[in-house]
């Protein structure tokens, strides 16, 4: 029984690490296309 609980805990940890890694990857990934920013210097348009 304790071995099953240990395997379940390790599996859950692997899933959590995978989800967090994918989330960080998506957050850091630069979007493709055009970036439009409105700041104190006016309108800025950049193609990515």
mmCIF entry with sequence, helices, sheets and N, C-alpha, C, O atoms, coordinates in Angstrom:
data_MODEL
# 
_entry.id   MODEL 
# 
_entity.id                         1 
_entity.type                       polymer 
_entity.pdbx_number_of_molecules   1 
# 
_entity_poly.entity_id                      1 
_entity_poly.type                           'polypeptide(L)' 
_entity_poly.nstd_linkage                   no 
_entity_poly.nstd_monomer                   no 
_entity_poly.pdbx_seq_one_letter_code       
;(UNK)(UNK)(UNK)(UNK)(UNK)(UNK)(UNK)(UNK)(UNK)(UNK)(UNK)(UNK)(UNK)(UNK)(UNK)(UNK)
(UNK)(UNK)(UNK)(UNK)(UNK)(UNK)(UNK)(UNK)(UNK)(UNK)(UNK)(UNK)(UNK)(UNK)(UNK)(UNK)
(UNK)(UNK)(UNK)(UNK)(UNK)(UNK)(UNK)(UNK)(UNK)(UNK)(UNK)(UNK)(UNK)(UNK)(UNK)(UNK)
;
_entity_poly.pdbx_seq_one_letter_code_can   XXXXXXXXXXXXXXXXXXXXXXXXXXXXXXXXXXXXXXXXXXXXXXXX 
_entity_poly.pdbx_strand_id                 A 
# 
loop_
_entity_poly_seq.entity_id 
_entity_poly_seq.num 
_entity_poly_seq.mon_id 
_entity_poly_seq.hetero 
1 1  UNK n 
1 2  UNK n 
1 3  UNK n 
1 4  UNK n 
1 5  UNK n 
1 6  UNK n 
1 7  UNK n 
1 8  UNK n 
1 9  UNK n 
1 10 UNK n 
1 11 UNK n 
1 12 UNK n 
1 13 UNK n 
1 14 UNK n 
1 15 UNK n 
1 16 UNK n 
1 17 UNK n 
1 18 UNK n 
1 19 UNK n 
1 20 UNK n 
1 21 UNK n 
1 22 UNK n 
1 23 UNK n 
1 24 UNK n 
1 25 UNK n 
1 26 UNK n 
1 27 UNK n 
1 28 UNK n 
1 29 UNK n 
1 30 UNK n 
1 31 UNK n 
1 32 UNK n 
1 33 UNK n 
1 34 UNK n 
1 35 UNK n 
1 36 UNK n 
1 37 UNK n 
1 38 UNK n 
1 39 UNK n 
1 40 UNK n 
1 41 UNK n 
1 42 UNK n 
1 43 UNK n 
1 44 UNK n 
1 45 UNK n 
1 46 UNK n 
1 47 UNK n 
1 48 UNK n 
# 
_struct_asym.id          A 
_struct_asym.entity_id   1 
# 
_struct_conf.conf_type_id            HELX_P 
_struct_conf.id                      HELX_P1 
_struct_conf.pdbx_PDB_helix_id       AA1 
_struct_conf.beg_label_comp_id       UNK 
_struct_conf.beg_label_asym_id       A 
_struct_conf.beg_label_seq_id        2 
_struct_conf.pdbx_beg_PDB_ins_code   ? 
_struct_conf.end_label_comp_id       UNK 
_struct_conf.end_label_asym_id       A 
_struct_conf.end_label_seq_id        28 
_struct_conf.pdbx_end_PDB_ins_code   ? 
_struct_conf.beg_auth_comp_id        UNK 
_struct_conf.beg_auth_asym_id        A 
_struct_conf.beg_auth_seq_id         2 
_struct_conf.end_auth_comp_id        UNK 
_struct_conf.end_auth_asym_id        A 
_struct_conf.end_auth_seq_id         28 
_struct_conf.pdbx_PDB_helix_class    1 
_struct_conf.details                 ? 
_struct_conf.pdbx_PDB_helix_length   27 
# 
_struct_conf_type.id          HELX_P 
_struct_conf_type.criteria    ? 
_struct_conf_type.reference   ? 
# 
_struct_sheet.id               AA1 
_struct_sheet.type             ? 
_struct_sheet.number_strands   2 
_struct_sheet.details          ? 
# 
_struct_sheet_order.sheet_id     AA1 
_struct_sheet_order.range_id_1   1 
_struct_sheet_order.range_id_2   2 
_struct_sheet_order.offset       ? 
_struct_sheet_order.sense        anti-parallel 
# 
loop_
_struct_sheet_range.sheet_id 
_struct_sheet_range.id 
_struct_sheet_range.beg_label_comp_id 
_struct_sheet_range.beg_label_asym_id 
_struct_sheet_range.beg_label_seq_id 
_struct_sheet_range.pdbx_beg_PDB_ins_code 
_struct_sheet_range.end_label_comp_id 
_struct_sheet_range.end_label_asym_id 
_struct_sheet_range.end_label_seq_id 
_struct_sheet_range.pdbx_end_PDB_ins_code 
_struct_sheet_range.beg_auth_comp_id 
_struct_sheet_range.beg_auth_asym_id 
_struct_sheet_range.beg_auth_seq_id 
_struct_sheet_range.end_auth_comp_id 
_struct_sheet_range.end_auth_asym_id 
_struct_sheet_range.end_auth_seq_id 
AA1 1 UNK A 34 ? UNK A 39 ? UNK A 34 UNK A 39 
AA1 2 UNK A 42 ? UNK A 47 ? UNK A 42 UNK A 47 
# 
loop_
_atom_site.group_PDB 
_atom_site.id 
_atom_site.type_symbol 
_atom_site.label_atom_id 
_atom_site.label_alt_id 
_atom_site.label_comp_id 
_atom_site.label_asym_id 
_atom_site.label_entity_id 
_atom_site.label_seq_id 
_atom_site.pdbx_PDB_ins_code 
_atom_site.Cartn_x 
_atom_site.Cartn_y 
_atom_site.Cartn_z 
_atom_site.occupancy 
_atom_site.B_iso_or_equiv 
_atom_site.pdbx_formal_charge 
_atom_site.auth_seq_id 
_atom_site.auth_comp_id 
_atom_site.auth_asym_id 
_atom_site.auth_atom_id 
_atom_site.pdbx_PDB_model_num 
ATOM 1   N N  . UNK A 1 1  ? 0.821 -1.196 0.000   1.00 0.00 ? 1  UNK A N  1 
ATOM 2   C CA . UNK A 1 1  ? 0.000 0.000  0.000   1.00 0.00 ? 1  UNK A CA 1 
ATOM 3   C C  . UNK A 1 1  ? 0.866 1.262  0.000   1.00 0.00 ? 1  UNK A C  1 
ATOM 4   O O  . UNK A 1 1  ? 0.578 2.201  -0.742  1.00 0.00 ? 1  UNK A O  1 
ATOM 5   N N  . UNK A 1 2  ? 1.912 1.299  0.812   1.00 0.00 ? 2  UNK A N  1 
ATOM 6   C CA . UNK A 1 2  ? 2.751 2.499  0.859   1.00 0.00 ? 2  UNK A CA 1 
ATOM 7   C C  . UNK A 1 2  ? 3.506 2.701  -0.446  1.00 0.00 ? 2  UNK A C  1 
ATOM 8   O O  . UNK A 1 2  ? 3.816 3.832  -0.822  1.00 0.00 ? 2  UNK A O  1 
ATOM 9   N N  . UNK A 1 3  ? 3.805 1.591  -1.145  1.00 0.00 ? 3  UNK A N  1 
ATOM 10  C CA . UNK A 1 3  ? 4.486 1.735  -2.432  1.00 0.00 ? 3  UNK A CA 1 
ATOM 11  C C  . UNK A 1 3  ? 3.557 2.390  -3.454  1.00 0.00 ? 3  UNK A C  1 
ATOM 12  O O  . UNK A 1 3  ? 4.001 3.206  -4.262  1.00 0.00 ? 3  UNK A O  1 
ATOM 13  N N  . UNK A 1 4  ? 2.277 2.038  -3.421  1.00 0.00 ? 4  UNK A N  1 
ATOM 14  C CA . UNK A 1 4  ? 1.314 2.662  -4.338  1.00 0.00 ? 4  UNK A CA 1 
ATOM 15  C C  . UNK A 1 4  ? 1.164 4.149  -4.047  1.00 0.00 ? 4  UNK A C  1 
ATOM 16  O O  . UNK A 1 4  ? 1.060 4.955  -4.972  1.00 0.00 ? 4  UNK A O  1 
ATOM 17  N N  . UNK A 1 5  ? 1.154 4.511  -2.788  1.00 0.00 ? 5  UNK A N  1 
ATOM 18  C CA . UNK A 1 5  ? 1.052 5.927  -2.424  1.00 0.00 ? 5  UNK A CA 1 
ATOM 19  C C  . UNK A 1 5  ? 2.294 6.677  -2.884  1.00 0.00 ? 5  UNK A C  1 
ATOM 20  O O  . UNK A 1 5  ? 2.192 7.802  -3.374  1.00 0.00 ? 5  UNK A O  1 
ATOM 21  N N  . UNK A 1 6  ? 3.448 6.073  -2.732  1.00 0.00 ? 6  UNK A N  1 
ATOM 22  C CA . UNK A 1 6  ? 4.694 6.703  -3.173  1.00 0.00 ? 6  UNK A CA 1 
ATOM 23  C C  . UNK A 1 6  ? 4.705 6.889  -4.686  1.00 0.00 ? 6  UNK A C  1 
ATOM 24  O O  . UNK A 1 6  ? 5.109 7.946  -5.172  1.00 0.00 ? 6  UNK A O  1 
ATOM 25  N N  . UNK A 1 7  ? 4.274 5.891  -5.430  1.00 0.00 ? 7  UNK A N  1 
ATOM 26  C CA . UNK A 1 7  ? 4.213 6.002  -6.891  1.00 0.00 ? 7  UNK A CA 1 
ATOM 27  C C  . UNK A 1 7  ? 3.205 7.066  -7.313  1.00 0.00 ? 7  UNK A C  1 
ATOM 28  O O  . UNK A 1 7  ? 3.447 7.811  -8.263  1.00 0.00 ? 7  UNK A O  1 
ATOM 29  N N  . UNK A 1 8  ? 2.091 7.138  -6.617  1.00 0.00 ? 8  UNK A N  1 
ATOM 30  C CA . UNK A 1 8  ? 1.091 8.165  -6.915  1.00 0.00 ? 8  UNK A CA 1 
ATOM 31  C C  . UNK A 1 8  ? 1.651 9.562  -6.653  1.00 0.00 ? 8  UNK A C  1 
ATOM 32  O O  . UNK A 1 8  ? 1.427 10.478 -7.444  1.00 0.00 ? 8  UNK A O  1 
ATOM 33  N N  . UNK A 1 9  ? 2.377 9.729  -5.549  1.00 0.00 ? 9  UNK A N  1 
ATOM 34  C CA . UNK A 1 9  ? 2.974 11.027 -5.226  1.00 0.00 ? 9  UNK A CA 1 
ATOM 35  C C  . UNK A 1 9  ? 4.023 11.420 -6.264  1.00 0.00 ? 9  UNK A C  1 
ATOM 36  O O  . UNK A 1 9  ? 4.077 12.576 -6.683  1.00 0.00 ? 9  UNK A O  1 
ATOM 37  N N  . UNK A 1 10 ? 4.851 10.473 -6.677  1.00 0.00 ? 10 UNK A N  1 
ATOM 38  C CA . UNK A 1 10 ? 5.872 10.765 -7.691  1.00 0.00 ? 10 UNK A CA 1 
ATOM 39  C C  . UNK A 1 10 ? 5.210 11.115 -9.019  1.00 0.00 ? 10 UNK A C  1 
ATOM 40  O O  . UNK A 1 10 ? 5.648 12.043 -9.699  1.00 0.00 ? 10 UNK A O  1 
ATOM 41  N N  . UNK A 1 11 ? 4.167 10.392 -9.395  1.00 0.00 ? 11 UNK A N  1 
ATOM 42  C CA . UNK A 1 11 ? 3.450 10.687 -10.634 1.00 0.00 ? 11 UNK A CA 1 
ATOM 43  C C  . UNK A 1 11 ? 2.821 12.068 -10.602 1.00 0.00 ? 11 UNK A C  1 
ATOM 44  O O  . UNK A 1 11 ? 2.889 12.811 -11.581 1.00 0.00 ? 11 UNK A O  1 
ATOM 45  N N  . UNK A 1 12 ? 2.207 12.413 -9.475  1.00 0.00 ? 12 UNK A N  1 
ATOM 46  C CA . UNK A 1 12 ? 1.605 13.743 -9.346  1.00 0.00 ? 12 UNK A CA 1 
ATOM 47  C C  . UNK A 1 12 ? 2.668 14.836 -9.428  1.00 0.00 ? 12 UNK A C  1 
ATOM 48  O O  . UNK A 1 12 ? 2.433 15.886 -10.025 1.00 0.00 ? 12 UNK A O  1 
ATOM 49  N N  . UNK A 1 13 ? 3.827 14.596 -8.834  1.00 0.00 ? 13 UNK A N  1 
ATOM 50  C CA . UNK A 1 13 ? 4.918 15.569 -8.890  1.00 0.00 ? 13 UNK A CA 1 
ATOM 51  C C  . UNK A 1 13 ? 5.422 15.762 -10.322 1.00 0.00 ? 13 UNK A C  1 
ATOM 52  O O  . UNK A 1 13 ? 5.714 16.883 -10.739 1.00 0.00 ? 13 UNK A O  1 
ATOM 53  N N  . UNK A 1 14 ? 5.520 14.673 -11.062 1.00 0.00 ? 14 UNK A N  1 
ATOM 54  C CA . UNK A 1 14 ? 5.948 14.762 -12.464 1.00 0.00 ? 14 UNK A CA 1 
ATOM 55  C C  . UNK A 1 14 ? 4.945 15.576 -13.272 1.00 0.00 ? 14 UNK A C  1 
ATOM 56  O O  . UNK A 1 14 ? 5.337 16.398 -14.101 1.00 0.00 ? 14 UNK A O  1 
ATOM 57  N N  . UNK A 1 15 ? 3.656 15.355 -13.036 1.00 0.00 ? 15 UNK A N  1 
ATOM 58  C CA . UNK A 1 15 ? 2.624 16.111 -13.755 1.00 0.00 ? 15 UNK A CA 1 
ATOM 59  C C  . UNK A 1 15 ? 2.697 17.588 -13.404 1.00 0.00 ? 15 UNK A C  1 
ATOM 60  O O  . UNK A 1 15 ? 2.592 18.435 -14.290 1.00 0.00 ? 15 UNK A O  1 
ATOM 61  N N  . UNK A 1 16 ? 2.874 17.912 -12.135 1.00 0.00 ? 16 UNK A N  1 
ATOM 62  C CA . UNK A 1 16 ? 2.946 19.313 -11.713 1.00 0.00 ? 16 UNK A CA 1 
ATOM 63  C C  . UNK A 1 16 ? 4.157 20.000 -12.327 1.00 0.00 ? 16 UNK A C  1 
ATOM 64  O O  . UNK A 1 16 ? 4.054 21.133 -12.798 1.00 0.00 ? 16 UNK A O  1 
ATOM 65  N N  . UNK A 1 17 ? 5.295 19.333 -12.326 1.00 0.00 ? 17 UNK A N  1 
ATOM 66  C CA . UNK A 1 17 ? 6.507 19.919 -12.921 1.00 0.00 ? 17 UNK A CA 1 
ATOM 67  C C  . UNK A 1 17 ? 6.308 20.122 -14.424 1.00 0.00 ? 17 UNK A C  1 
ATOM 68  O O  . UNK A 1 17 ? 6.738 21.138 -14.971 1.00 0.00 ? 17 UNK A O  1 
ATOM 69  N N  . UNK A 1 18 ? 5.668 19.174 -15.090 1.00 0.00 ? 18 UNK A N  1 
ATOM 70  C CA . UNK A 1 18 ? 5.406 19.312 -16.523 1.00 0.00 ? 18 UNK A CA 1 
ATOM 71  C C  . UNK A 1 18 ? 4.492 20.486 -16.825 1.00 0.00 ? 18 UNK A C  1 
ATOM 72  O O  . UNK A 1 18 ? 4.750 21.248 -17.757 1.00 0.00 ? 18 UNK A O  1 
ATOM 73  N N  . UNK A 1 19 ? 3.434 20.641 -16.051 1.00 0.00 ? 19 UNK A N  1 
ATOM 74  C CA . UNK A 1 19 ? 2.498 21.752 -16.269 1.00 0.00 ? 19 UNK A CA 1 
ATOM 75  C C  . UNK A 1 19 ? 3.177 23.087 -16.005 1.00 0.00 ? 19 UNK A C  1 
ATOM 76  O O  . UNK A 1 19 ? 2.990 24.032 -16.771 1.00 0.00 ? 19 UNK A O  1 
ATOM 77  N N  . UNK A 1 20 ? 3.960 23.182 -14.938 1.00 0.00 ? 20 UNK A N  1 
ATOM 78  C CA . UNK A 1 20 ? 4.665 24.433 -14.648 1.00 0.00 ? 20 UNK A CA 1 
ATOM 79  C C  . UNK A 1 20 ? 5.695 24.763 -15.722 1.00 0.00 ? 20 UNK A C  1 
ATOM 80  O O  . UNK A 1 20 ? 5.843 25.924 -16.105 1.00 0.00 ? 20 UNK A O  1 
ATOM 81  N N  . UNK A 1 21 ? 6.404 23.754 -16.207 1.00 0.00 ? 21 UNK A N  1 
ATOM 82  C CA . UNK A 1 21 ? 7.378 23.981 -17.277 1.00 0.00 ? 21 UNK A CA 1 
ATOM 83  C C  . UNK A 1 21 ? 6.732 24.481 -18.544 1.00 0.00 ? 21 UNK A C  1 
ATOM 84  O O  . UNK A 1 21 ? 7.243 25.397 -19.188 1.00 0.00 ? 21 UNK A O  1 
ATOM 85  N N  . UNK A 1 22 ? 5.600 23.881 -18.912 1.00 0.00 ? 22 UNK A N  1 
ATOM 86  C CA . UNK A 1 22 ? 4.887 24.315 -20.119 1.00 0.00 ? 22 UNK A CA 1 
ATOM 87  C C  . UNK A 1 22 ? 4.348 25.730 -19.939 1.00 0.00 ? 22 UNK A C  1 
ATOM 88  O O  . UNK A 1 22 ? 4.387 26.534 -20.870 1.00 0.00 ? 22 UNK A O  1 
ATOM 89  N N  . UNK A 1 23 ? 3.852 26.033 -18.757 1.00 0.00 ? 23 UNK A N  1 
ATOM 90  C CA . UNK A 1 23 ? 3.343 27.368 -18.479 1.00 0.00 ? 23 UNK A CA 1 
ATOM 91  C C  . UNK A 1 23 ? 4.448 28.420 -18.599 1.00 0.00 ? 23 UNK A C  1 
ATOM 92  O O  . UNK A 1 23 ? 4.233 29.479 -19.188 1.00 0.00 ? 23 UNK A O  1 
ATOM 93  N N  . UNK A 1 24 ? 5.617 28.135 -18.048 1.00 0.00 ? 24 UNK A N  1 
ATOM 94  C CA . UNK A 1 24 ? 6.744 29.063 -18.173 1.00 0.00 ? 24 UNK A CA 1 
ATOM 95  C C  . UNK A 1 24 ? 7.197 29.214 -19.620 1.00 0.00 ? 24 UNK A C  1 
ATOM 96  O O  . UNK A 1 24 ? 7.555 30.312 -20.047 1.00 0.00 ? 24 UNK A O  1 
ATOM 97  N N  . UNK A 1 25 ? 7.183 28.118 -20.380 1.00 0.00 ? 25 UNK A N  1 
ATOM 98  C CA . UNK A 1 25 ? 7.563 28.168 -21.790 1.00 0.00 ? 25 UNK A CA 1 
ATOM 99  C C  . UNK A 1 25 ? 6.606 29.078 -22.558 1.00 0.00 ? 25 UNK A C  1 
ATOM 100 O O  . UNK A 1 25 ? 7.048 29.911 -23.350 1.00 0.00 ? 25 UNK A O  1 
ATOM 101 N N  . UNK A 1 26 ? 5.316 28.931 -22.335 1.00 0.00 ? 26 UNK A N  1 
ATOM 102 C CA . UNK A 1 26 ? 4.334 29.759 -23.036 1.00 0.00 ? 26 UNK A CA 1 
ATOM 103 C C  . UNK A 1 26 ? 4.462 31.227 -22.636 1.00 0.00 ? 26 UNK A C  1 
ATOM 104 O O  . UNK A 1 26 ? 4.264 32.115 -23.466 1.00 0.00 ? 26 UNK A O  1 
ATOM 105 N N  . UNK A 1 27 ? 4.788 31.486 -21.386 1.00 0.00 ? 27 UNK A N  1 
ATOM 106 C CA . UNK A 1 27 ? 4.924 32.858 -20.918 1.00 0.00 ? 27 UNK A CA 1 
ATOM 107 C C  . UNK A 1 27 ? 6.142 33.541 -21.545 1.00 0.00 ? 27 UNK A C  1 
ATOM 108 O O  . UNK A 1 27 ? 6.079 34.724 -21.881 1.00 0.00 ? 27 UNK A O  1 
ATOM 109 N N  . UNK A 1 28 ? 7.238 32.815 -21.706 1.00 0.00 ? 28 UNK A N  1 
ATOM 110 C CA . UNK A 1 28 ? 8.473 33.399 -22.233 1.00 0.00 ? 28 UNK A CA 1 
ATOM 111 C C  . UNK A 1 28 ? 8.492 33.479 -23.748 1.00 0.00 ? 28 UNK A C  1 
ATOM 112 O O  . UNK A 1 28 ? 9.279 34.239 -24.311 1.00 0.00 ? 28 UNK A O  1 
ATOM 113 N N  . UNK A 1 29 ? 7.644 32.714 -24.419 1.00 0.00 ? 29 UNK A N  1 
ATOM 114 C CA . UNK A 1 29 ? 7.643 32.659 -25.882 1.00 0.00 ? 29 UNK A CA 1 
ATOM 115 C C  . UNK A 1 29 ? 7.188 33.999 -26.455 1.00 0.00 ? 29 UNK A C  1 
ATOM 116 O O  . UNK A 1 29 ? 6.163 34.544 -26.045 1.00 0.00 ? 29 UNK A O  1 
ATOM 117 N N  . UNK A 1 30 ? 7.937 34.508 -27.378 1.00 0.00 ? 30 UNK A N  1 
ATOM 118 C CA . UNK A 1 30 ? 7.593 35.763 -28.037 1.00 0.00 ? 30 UNK A CA 1 
ATOM 119 C C  . UNK A 1 30 ? 6.466 35.523 -29.042 1.00 0.00 ? 30 UNK A C  1 
ATOM 120 O O  . UNK A 1 30 ? 6.538 34.580 -29.829 1.00 0.00 ? 30 UNK A O  1 
ATOM 121 N N  . UNK A 1 31 ? 5.448 36.346 -29.027 1.00 0.00 ? 31 UNK A N  1 
ATOM 122 C CA . UNK A 1 31 ? 4.374 36.175 -30.008 1.00 0.00 ? 31 UNK A CA 1 
ATOM 123 C C  . UNK A 1 31 ? 4.826 36.608 -31.400 1.00 0.00 ? 31 UNK A C  1 
ATOM 124 O O  . UNK A 1 31 ? 5.620 37.537 -31.545 1.00 0.00 ? 31 UNK A O  1 
ATOM 125 N N  . UNK A 1 32 ? 4.315 35.929 -32.411 1.00 0.00 ? 32 UNK A N  1 
ATOM 126 C CA . UNK A 1 32 ? 4.613 36.294 -33.797 1.00 0.00 ? 32 UNK A CA 1 
ATOM 127 C C  . UNK A 1 32 ? 3.644 37.385 -34.233 1.00 0.00 ? 32 UNK A C  1 
ATOM 128 O O  . UNK A 1 32 ? 2.525 37.482 -33.731 1.00 0.00 ? 32 UNK A O  1 
ATOM 129 N N  . UNK A 1 33 ? 4.092 38.193 -35.164 1.00 0.00 ? 33 UNK A N  1 
ATOM 130 C CA . UNK A 1 33 ? 3.203 39.209 -35.713 1.00 0.00 ? 33 UNK A CA 1 
ATOM 131 C C  . UNK A 1 33 ? 3.695 40.611 -35.443 1.00 0.00 ? 33 UNK A C  1 
ATOM 132 O O  . UNK A 1 33 ? 4.889 40.894 -35.544 1.00 0.00 ? 33 UNK A O  1 
ATOM 133 N N  . UNK A 1 34 ? 2.769 41.486 -35.098 1.00 0.00 ? 34 UNK A N  1 
ATOM 134 C CA . UNK A 1 34 ? 3.044 42.906 -34.936 1.00 0.00 ? 34 UNK A CA 1 
ATOM 135 C C  . UNK A 1 34 ? 2.800 43.302 -33.481 1.00 0.00 ? 34 UNK A C  1 
ATOM 136 O O  . UNK A 1 34 ? 1.817 42.888 -32.867 1.00 0.00 ? 34 UNK A O  1 
ATOM 137 N N  . UNK A 1 35 ? 3.706 44.105 -32.946 1.00 0.00 ? 35 UNK A N  1 
ATOM 138 C CA . UNK A 1 35 ? 3.560 44.632 -31.594 1.00 0.00 ? 35 UNK A CA 1 
ATOM 139 C C  . UNK A 1 35 ? 3.250 46.121 -31.686 1.00 0.00 ? 35 UNK A C  1 
ATOM 140 O O  . UNK A 1 35 ? 4.018 46.884 -32.272 1.00 0.00 ? 35 UNK A O  1 
ATOM 141 N N  . UNK A 1 36 ? 2.130 46.532 -31.108 1.00 0.00 ? 36 UNK A N  1 
ATOM 142 C CA . UNK A 1 36 ? 1.722 47.941 -31.109 1.00 0.00 ? 36 UNK A CA 1 
ATOM 143 C C  . UNK A 1 36 ? 1.711 48.415 -29.673 1.00 0.00 ? 36 UNK A C  1 
ATOM 144 O O  . UNK A 1 36 ? 1.029 47.837 -28.826 1.00 0.00 ? 36 UNK A O  1 
ATOM 145 N N  . UNK A 1 37 ? 2.474 49.480 -29.393 1.00 0.00 ? 37 UNK A N  1 
ATOM 146 C CA . UNK A 1 37 ? 2.555 50.020 -28.043 1.00 0.00 ? 37 UNK A CA 1 
ATOM 147 C C  . UNK A 1 37 ? 2.268 51.514 -28.083 1.00 0.00 ? 37 UNK A C  1 
ATOM 148 O O  . UNK A 1 37 ? 2.700 52.217 -28.996 1.00 0.00 ? 37 UNK A O  1 
ATOM 149 N N  . UNK A 1 38 ? 1.540 51.985 -27.087 1.00 0.00 ? 38 UNK A N  1 
ATOM 150 C CA . UNK A 1 38 ? 1.245 53.406 -26.951 1.00 0.00 ? 38 UNK A CA 1 
ATOM 151 C C  . UNK A 1 38 ? 1.884 53.885 -25.656 1.00 0.00 ? 38 UNK A C  1 
ATOM 152 O O  . UNK A 1 38 ? 1.467 53.495 -24.565 1.00 0.00 ? 38 UNK A O  1 
ATOM 153 N N  . UNK A 1 39 ? 2.900 54.735 -25.783 1.00 0.00 ? 39 UNK A N  1 
ATOM 154 C CA . UNK A 1 39 ? 3.623 55.214 -24.614 1.00 0.00 ? 39 UNK A CA 1 
ATOM 155 C C  . UNK A 1 39 ? 3.738 56.717 -24.607 1.00 0.00 ? 39 UNK A C  1 
ATOM 156 O O  . UNK A 1 39 ? 3.042 57.410 -25.349 1.00 0.00 ? 39 UNK A O  1 
ATOM 157 N N  . UNK A 1 40 ? 4.621 57.220 -23.763 1.00 0.00 ? 40 UNK A N  1 
ATOM 158 C CA . UNK A 1 40 ? 4.787 58.667 -23.647 1.00 0.00 ? 40 UNK A CA 1 
ATOM 159 C C  . UNK A 1 40 ? 5.413 59.274 -24.908 1.00 0.00 ? 40 UNK A C  1 
ATOM 160 O O  . UNK A 1 40 ? 5.258 60.468 -25.164 1.00 0.00 ? 40 UNK A O  1 
ATOM 161 N N  . UNK A 1 41 ? 6.128 58.445 -25.702 1.00 0.00 ? 41 UNK A N  1 
ATOM 162 C CA . UNK A 1 41 ? 6.735 58.938 -26.936 1.00 0.00 ? 41 UNK A CA 1 
ATOM 163 C C  . UNK A 1 41 ? 5.833 58.764 -28.135 1.00 0.00 ? 41 UNK A C  1 
ATOM 164 O O  . UNK A 1 41 ? 6.263 59.014 -29.261 1.00 0.00 ? 41 UNK A O  1 
ATOM 165 N N  . UNK A 1 42 ? 4.599 58.344 -27.934 1.00 0.00 ? 42 UNK A N  1 
ATOM 166 C CA . UNK A 1 42 ? 3.658 58.177 -29.035 1.00 0.00 ? 42 UNK A CA 1 
ATOM 167 C C  . UNK A 1 42 ? 3.424 56.718 -29.356 1.00 0.00 ? 42 UNK A C  1 
ATOM 168 O O  . UNK A 1 42 ? 3.629 55.840 -28.519 1.00 0.00 ? 42 UNK A O  1 
ATOM 169 N N  . UNK A 1 43 ? 2.994 56.474 -30.573 1.00 0.00 ? 43 UNK A N  1 
ATOM 170 C CA . UNK A 1 43 ? 2.648 55.131 -31.035 1.00 0.00 ? 43 UNK A CA 1 
ATOM 171 C C  . UNK A 1 43 ? 3.873 54.448 -31.608 1.00 0.00 ? 43 UNK A C  1 
ATOM 172 O O  . UNK A 1 43 ? 4.610 55.043 -32.394 1.00 0.00 ? 43 UNK A O  1 
ATOM 173 N N  . UNK A 1 44 ? 4.095 53.198 -31.217 1.00 0.00 ? 44 UNK A N  1 
ATOM 174 C CA . UNK A 1 44 ? 5.239 52.410 -31.695 1.00 0.00 ? 44 UNK A CA 1 
ATOM 175 C C  . UNK A 1 44 ? 4.714 51.110 -32.283 1.00 0.00 ? 44 UNK A C  1 
ATOM 176 O O  . UNK A 1 44 ? 3.940 50.398 -31.643 1.00 0.00 ? 44 UNK A O  1 
ATOM 177 N N  . UNK A 1 45 ? 5.145 50.799 -33.525 1.00 0.00 ? 45 UNK A N  1 
ATOM 178 C CA . UNK A 1 45 ? 4.729 49.577 -34.196 1.00 0.00 ? 45 UNK A CA 1 
ATOM 179 C C  . UNK A 1 45 ? 5.981 48.814 -34.581 1.00 0.00 ? 45 UNK A C  1 
ATOM 180 O O  . UNK A 1 45 ? 6.852 49.347 -35.268 1.00 0.00 ? 45 UNK A O  1 
ATOM 181 N N  . UNK A 1 46 ? 6.077 47.546 -34.134 1.00 0.00 ? 46 UNK A N  1 
ATOM 182 C CA . UNK A 1 46 ? 7.216 46.695 -34.468 1.00 0.00 ? 46 UNK A CA 1 
ATOM 183 C C  . UNK A 1 46 ? 6.723 45.392 -35.073 1.00 0.00 ? 46 UNK A C  1 
ATOM 184 O O  . UNK A 1 46 ? 5.748 44.806 -34.604 1.00 0.00 ? 46 UNK A O  1 
ATOM 185 N N  . UNK A 1 47 ? 7.403 44.946 -36.117 1.00 0.00 ? 47 UNK A N  1 
ATOM 186 C CA . UNK A 1 47 ? 7.095 43.641 -36.671 1.00 0.00 ? 47 UNK A CA 1 
ATOM 187 C C  . UNK A 1 47 ? 8.023 42.616 -36.038 1.00 0.00 ? 47 UNK A C  1 
ATOM 188 O O  . UNK A 1 47 ? 9.236 42.817 -35.993 1.00 0.00 ? 47 UNK A O  1 
ATOM 189 N N  . UNK A 1 48 ? 7.468 41.538 -35.556 1.00 0.00 ? 48 UNK A N  1 
ATOM 190 C CA . UNK A 1 48 ? 8.256 40.514 -34.869 1.00 0.00 ? 48 UNK A CA 1 
ATOM 191 C C  . UNK A 1 48 ? 8.507 39.343 -35.783 1.00 0.00 ? 48 UNK A C  1 
ATOM 192 O O  . UNK A 1 48 ? 9.156 38.376 -35.384 1.00 0.00 ? 48 UNK A O  1 
# 
